[in-house]
Amino acid sequence: MFKNHPKGLLQAALSNMGERFGYYIMNAVLVLFLCSKFGLSDETSGVIYSCFYAGIYVLSLVGGIIADRTQNYKGTIMTGLIIMATGYVILSVPILATAGNISWLLPMTCVALFLIAFGNGLFKGNLQAIVGQMYDNFEAEAAKKGEEALRIAKGQRDSGFQIFYVFINVGGLIAPFVAPLLRSWWLKVNELTYDASLPALCHKYINEGASMSADAMANLTELVEKVGGSTADLGAFCSHYLDIFNTGIHYSFIASVVAMLISLLIFIFSRSMFPTPGKKEAAQVVEYTEQEKRLMAKEIKQRMFALFAVLGIAVFFWFSFHQNGMSLSYFARDFVVTDTIAPEIWQAVNPFFVIVLTPVIMWIFSSLTRAGREISTPRKIAYGMGIAGIAYLFLAVYSMIQGYPSAEEFKALGESAKIGLKAGPWVLIVVYFFLTVAELFISPLGLSFVSKVAPKHLQGLCQGLWLGATAVGNLLLWIGPLMYNKWPIWQCWTVFLIVCLISMGVMFGMVKWLERVTK
């Protein structure tokens, strides 16, 4: 796999995989953890998640600026890993949230999330810059051997980044299992069992006491007995269960700390193998005629218009796709049978499909190219939005056939009634299959499009704009839980379907123009 690739690619991929493993442990449980830990509503938890997720991409720009100005890429990366580890250490401290301490405990949790986002910003883009520099040097060495060697070396860059991307998803595949396993283990140690619905009812009882509705009280009593608790003192049990339930999740954040340290050690011991991206050479002063300047300005304007058109589509893709950590996680918790598979574990389905489907998608694209039927990048992005729409079409039709109400109404039903309506795991597998195929059509190809259309002197800015579009899409994620809880959920999925279809239609309407611009 690493044959004919630059020395150090494996070490860089392993360092990145360790960091991603630690990150995805936390990310897989974040919104559900905020709900079970602090009793936050889905909407409030969603707002915190949206800001955190957007912050990761915004702060990647900051991390790139810091590394560019200091020219200390390796030091910036190591600092990022240390800052992330600090954030995970804060999250790993198991303190029971109460009415008396939530005023400082919740802000402290948000500070920890900021440290993780900032550290990620220092790490994420700068390690990719080092990998890119590896291939710059690799191609420069190949050029000394002749044109054929250079041609072969240039062909290795794409596959090198695909290897790098696969290692990211190996970490993402394993990580979602860690928190549920540790949580279930800690519950078992304390002679209790797991139930996804119980934390919300425990918080409700602590806040409302005997004034809870009769249906909610009946559900709570039934679940307490189901998990092995006593109904003699519900207040004491609820506090105890929340403490045990969330302490198990806190322990998983220790695994994130260990992953950061392993990633740091790999990077430290391998840093002599990594190049240091050098300062950009000063641009050569060239005199242009007025006509040349007007033509150049017109071309740059067209390219920037094309870029912003695709960035607008990207915003709505990430708004729809990253519901996997938001409303789709809530759907897994509330509407899917979770007796054997915890809701958080479904976060592993996407990276699994990325690993399995990437070579298939690459083979299809290369076969079409060899047959003279190459699909342009803008057209692939349009197809991707349509495939994402298929995922939400399936979910909307299924939810309508099942007659699912809003999530709030569904959670208020009796446990026996809910069990009869819950979906099987196959539903989420189908949804994640289509969303992953859409991701493979849009995410890496979007980066490719940006590199094609960006003016040479604005490459860094344009890549930053792509990250900015991702951040804007993530800032909108909170809308998903809002619809999910208030409307019959088929209507919620229909909104995402409409967003994907409109984006696909707009993209197809611009395809010929975009193809001309990227020639």
Disulfide bonds with the S-S distance in Angstrom:
none
